[in-house]
Amino acid sequence: MTSEDRGYSLLLVVVVTGMTTYMLYPLMTVQLLKQGFDAANAGLILGVLSGVGPLCSSVCGQVMSRTGAKPIAVAGLALRAGGLAVFATNATLPVYLVCSAAASLGSSSASLAVKTELMRRATSRRMVTLRSMAVNSGALVGPAVGAGLFALLGFRRLVFVSIALYAVLALLMTLLRFSPPEEESRKASKNSSIAQDRREQGRKLFGRDSAFPILLVLTFIYWTVYAQWSLVVPIGSYAGFHTQTASNAVYMGNAVFILLLQYPLLVHALGKVRDTTILLLGFACFVCAFGVLLAPTNALQVVVFALSFSLSELLISPTLDLLTGKIRAAGSMLARAYGWTSTFSGIASLLGSWVGGWLIKVCNGISGVSLLCLPLAACSLLLIVSFKKKEPSL
C-alpha cells in the first residue's frame, strides 16, 4: 500500500469515528436534561467529554513522538469505547464526569494520532480540507444513523452500538501501517544536529518573533465559541421545532452545508486568498451567528444561526490546522505543535461549555451565550490583524 493509499485509509477512519461520535452527540444534551440535570451540569458533562482529553494533548504529543502514532490511536479508541459506557446508565454527576474524562482522553489521543499521521504526508490546504470534509461526512451520516437507531432501540442500546463500533475500529487500526516514531528518526542524525534542531524548533514555535502564541489564543477563542453548538442546537431546536430529534436534522444540515461548500470555497474560490483573510471572514460570520440569538427563540432563528455558524466552521477549522502545520518547526515537531493547539482547544471546550450552560440558565434562554461569544469574536478580529503582520514569515 502506497503512502497516498494509507492517507486515504486514514481519511476513512476519520469518517467512521466521526459517524460513531455523532450518532450520540445530538441526543446527549436532551437525554441528560431528562435525567434531571440542569443546563449548567449538562454543559459541564459535555465540556468534560469534549475538553478534558485535549488538555493532555501536549503531553500526548511528546509521548507520541517516542512511541509513534499507531499505539496511541489504538489505545485511544479502546479508552473512548470504555468511557462512553456511562451514558447507558443513570449515573451520578461525579461518575459521569470521571467516565466522560476517560472517553475524552481516548478520543483526543486517537484524533491527534490520525491528524499527525495525515499531516506528515502533506501540509497543504487540500489535505486539511479533505480531512475536515471527512469529519463532516461522519457528522452527516452519524445523526441520521443515530436518529434511526434511537427510534428502534432507544438511547441506552444506541450507546452500546457506538461502543461496539469504536472497539472494532481499534482492532482494524492495528492492521494499518504508520510512520516510524519521530524520536526514532531523530536518533539517525548526529547528537549535535539533534540539539541544534531542537533549539531552532523551540525558537520557531515560541520565540519572540513567532506567530504561534497568537495562533494558540485564536484556537482558544474558536473552540470556546464552538463549544456553544452542542448547547444551542439541541435546546434551540427543541424549543423551535418541539421535537427531540430536530437537533439531528440541524446537525445533518450543518454537515451537508460544509461538505458542499468547503472544498469549492477553500481550494478553488479562495485558493489564492491569504489564510489570515479567511480567518477574518470566518470570525466575522461568528459575529452574525451569535447576533441572531439575541432575538426570541424560534425555528427560523435556529436555521439562520446554524447556517452562519457552519460557514464560520468551514472557514476557520481547517485554516487553523493549516497555519499550525506551516509555523511548526521541522517534521519532528508536528505532533507537539498539534498537541499544544489541541490542549488549548480542550481548555476552551471545557470552560466554554460550562460558562455557556451557566449563561443559558441565568438568562433563561440560548441568547445568554451571545454575552460570551460576541465579545470573543470581536477580539479575534483584532488578533488576526496582529497575526496577519507575521504571516509573510510563515
N, C-alpha and C positions, 0 to 999 in steps of 0.2 A: 504494500500500500504506500503510495507516494505521500509526501508532506501535505500536498494540497488535498488529497483524499482524506487524510487524517483530520485536516481542518474542517472539511465538510461533515465528517463523523462527529466532531465536537459540536458543530452547529446543531446537528440533530439532537445531541444530548441536551443542549440548551433549550431546544423546542420542547422536549419531553419533560424536563424538570420544570419549565415554566407552566406547561399544561397541568402537571400534577399539583403545583402550588396554587394555581388559580382555580382549581376545582373547589378549593376550600375557602380561599380568602374572601370572596364576595358574600359568603354566608356567615362568616365567623362573628362579625360585629353584632348582627341581629340575634344570633344564637346566644352570645354572651349576655346581651340585654335581656333575653327571655329567661335566662338562668338567674336573673336578679341582680347582675352587676350594673352599676350606673355607668354613664358615659365616660366619666373620668377613669374608673377602674378598667373598663373595656379598652379605653385608649392606652392605658398603662400596659395591659397584657399584649396588645397588638404592637406597642412600641418595643417591648422586650423581645417579642417574636421576630421583629424586623431589625432591631437595633443592637442587641447585645452581642451577637456574633461578629458584626463588623467592628465592634470596639476592640476585638482581639486580632484584627486583621494585620496590623503592623507586625505583631509577634508572629502570626501565621506566615506572613511573607518571609520573615527571616528563617523560620523553620523550613519552609518550602524550598528556599534556596539551597538547603543542605540535603533534604530528603527527596526533592523532586515533586512535581505536581500530582503524579498518579496516586501515591498513598494518601495524600491529603484529600483528593477528590473522592476516593472510595470510602475512606473513614468518615468524611463529611456527610455523604449521602446516607450512610448507615445511622449516624447520630441524628440526622434530621428525621428519619423514619421513627426512631425510638422516642424522640421528644414530642412528636405530634400525637402520640397515643393519648395524651392527657385530654385532648379535645373530644375523645369518645366517652369521657366521664363527666360527672358533675362534681368537679373538684373544688377545693377552696382556693382563694386568691393566691396564697403562698405557693401551693403546688402548681398552679397554672404558671406562675412566674418562673419557677425553677425549670419546669419542663419546656416552657417556651424559650428560655435562655439556651437550653441544650439544643433544641431544634434550630434556633437561630445560629448558634455556633457551627452546627453541621452544614446548614445551608450556605452560610457565608464562606466557609472554608472550601466547599465544593465549587462555588461560583468563582472565587478568587483563583483557584487552581485552573479551571477551564478557561477563564478570561486570559490569564497569563500565558497559558499554552497557546491560545489562539493568537495573541498579540506578538508572541515570539516569532510567529511566521510572517507577519506583515503588520506594520504600524501605518495604516492608511485610513482615509475617510471611508473607503469602500468596505474594508474589513469591519470597522466599528459599526458601520451602518448595517451590514449583514448580520452581525451579532445582535444588534438592537432589534432587527426585524425577526430574528429567531426567538428572542424573548417574547416579543409581541405576538408571534404566531402561537406560542404556548398560551399567552394571555387571551387569545381569541378562542382557541379550542377549549381551554380549561373551563371557563364559566359555563359554556354550553353543555359540556360533558357533566360538569358538577350539578347543574340545574336538573338535567335528566336523571342522574343517579339519585339526587336528593328526593325527587318526586317518587322514585321507585323504592329506594332503600332507606331514606331518612338520613339525617346528618351523621349519626353515630357510625353507621355502616359505610358511609361515604369516607369517613376518616380512615377506616380500615383499608379501603380500596387504595387510598392515597399512600398509606404506609407500605402496602404491598408493592406498589409501583416504584417507590423510592428504593426498596430493597432489591428489586430486580435490576434497576439501573446501576446500583452499586456493584452487582455481580457482573453486569455487562461491561462496566468501565474497566474491570480487570483485564479484559481482552484487548483494549486499545493500547497503542504504543504512544508513549510520551517522550519528550526530550529529556536528556540526562539532567541531573541537578546542576544548578548554576555554580555551586561551590566546586563541584567536580570539574567543571570546565575551567574554573579559575586555577585549580591546582596544576593544570597542564602548563601554566605560564610560570615564569621565574618569580620568586618571592618578592624581589624588588619591584617588578612590574605590577604585581598584585597590590602592593602597598601604595604605589603611585596611583593606580586606577581608583582605589578606594578613596584616596584624598580628593581626586578630581570629581568623583561621584558625589561626595559629600558637599563640595563647593557648588556643584551644579544643581543639586536638589534644594539645599538650604543656605547657600551662600548669600552674600549681601546683595548681589545683583540678580538673584534667582526670582523667577516668577512663580515658583512652586508654592510658597506660603500664601500668596494671593489666591492661587487656584484652590488650595485647601479651604480657604474661607468661602469661596464661591460654591465649592462642593457642599460645605456645611449648610449654606443658605438653601441650596437647591433641595437637599434631602429633608430639611426642616419643612419646607413648603410642600414637598412631595408627600410627606407623611400624612398630610391632611386628606389625601384622596381616599384612603381606606376608612375615614370617618365621615367625610362629607357625602360621598356617593351612596353608601348604604342608608344613612339616616335621611338624606335629602330625597333619595329615590323612593324610600318607603313613605315619606310624608307627601311627596308629589304624586306618586302613582298608586299608593295604597296597596302594594303587594310586596312580599319579601323578596321575590325573585327579580324584581325590577332592576336591582343593582347588577345582577348578572348580565342583563341586556346592556347596561351602561358600560360595564367592563368590556363586553364584546365589541360595542361600538367604538370604544377607545382603541382597541387592538386593530380593528378594521381600518379606522382612520389613519393610524400610524403606518400600517402595512401598505396602504395605498399611496401615501404621500411621502414617506420618509426617504426612500431611495431616489425617486424622481427629484425631490427638493434638494437633498443634501449632496448627492453625487452629480446631478445634472444641472438643475436650475441654479443652485447656489455653489456649484463646483469650484468657481473661481473667487468666491467671496471669502474674506478672511474669517478665521474661526471666531475671533472676538466679536465680529459683527453679527454672526449667527447667535452667539450668546446674548448679545443685546436684544435681538429680536425675540429670543425665547423668554427672557425675563420680563420684557415688556408685555408679552402675552399673559404672563402670570398676573401682572397688574390688572389686566382686563378680566381675567377669570375670577379673581377674588373680589373685584369691584362689583361684579354681578351678584355676589352673595349678599350684598347689603340690602337688596330688595327682599320682599316677603317670599318665603319658600313656595315654589310651585313647580310643576313639571317642566315648563319651558325654561325656567331658571337652571334646573339641573342639566338640561340639554346644552344650553349655552355655556355653562361652566365646564362641562365635560369636553366640548369642542375646543375651547380656549386652552384648557389645561393640557389636552392631548397635543395641541400644536406646540406648546411650550416644551412638553416632554420629548417630542420627536426631534426638536432642535437642540435642546440642551444636553440630554443624557449622552448621546454618542460624541458630542463635541467635547465634553469634559473628559471622556475616556481618551479621545484622540490627543488632546492637549497634554494629558498626563503621560501618554506614550512619547510625545515629542520632547517634553522637557525632562524626562528621566535621564539618568546617566547612561552608561553603556548597558548592553542587554542584561548583564548580571544584576542590575538594579531594578529591573522591570517588576519583579514580584514585590519588592519592598515599596516601590513607588505606588503601585496599585493597593498595597496593603495600607499605606498611610491614608490614601483617599477613601478607602473602604472604612477605616477606623473613624474618620471624620463623618462619613455618611451614617455610621452606626450611632454615634453620639447625637447627631441631628435627628435621626429617626426616633430614637428613644425620647428625647426631650420634646420633639415636635408632636408626637402622638399624645404624650401626656398633657402638654400645655394646650394642644388643640382640643382634647377631650374636656379639659377643665374649662376652657373658654366657651365651649358649646353648652356645658352645664350652667355656667354663670349667666350667660346671655340667653339661655333657653332657646337655642337655635343655632344652625350651622353658620349664621352670619358672624358668630363670635370669632371664627378662625381668621377672618379678614383683619381683625385687630393685630394679629401676629404677622400674617403673610404680606399684607400691603407694604408696611414699613421695610420688611426684609427684602422684598422685590425691588423697592426703590433704592435701598442701599447697594444692592447688587449691581445696579446700573452704574453707580459711581465707581465701584470697584473694577468693573470691566473696563472703564475708561483708563484707569490706572494700569490695569493689566495689559491693555492694548499698546501702551508705550514700550513694553518689554517684548511684545510679540515678534518683532523682526529678528530678535536674537535667538528664538526658539529653534 
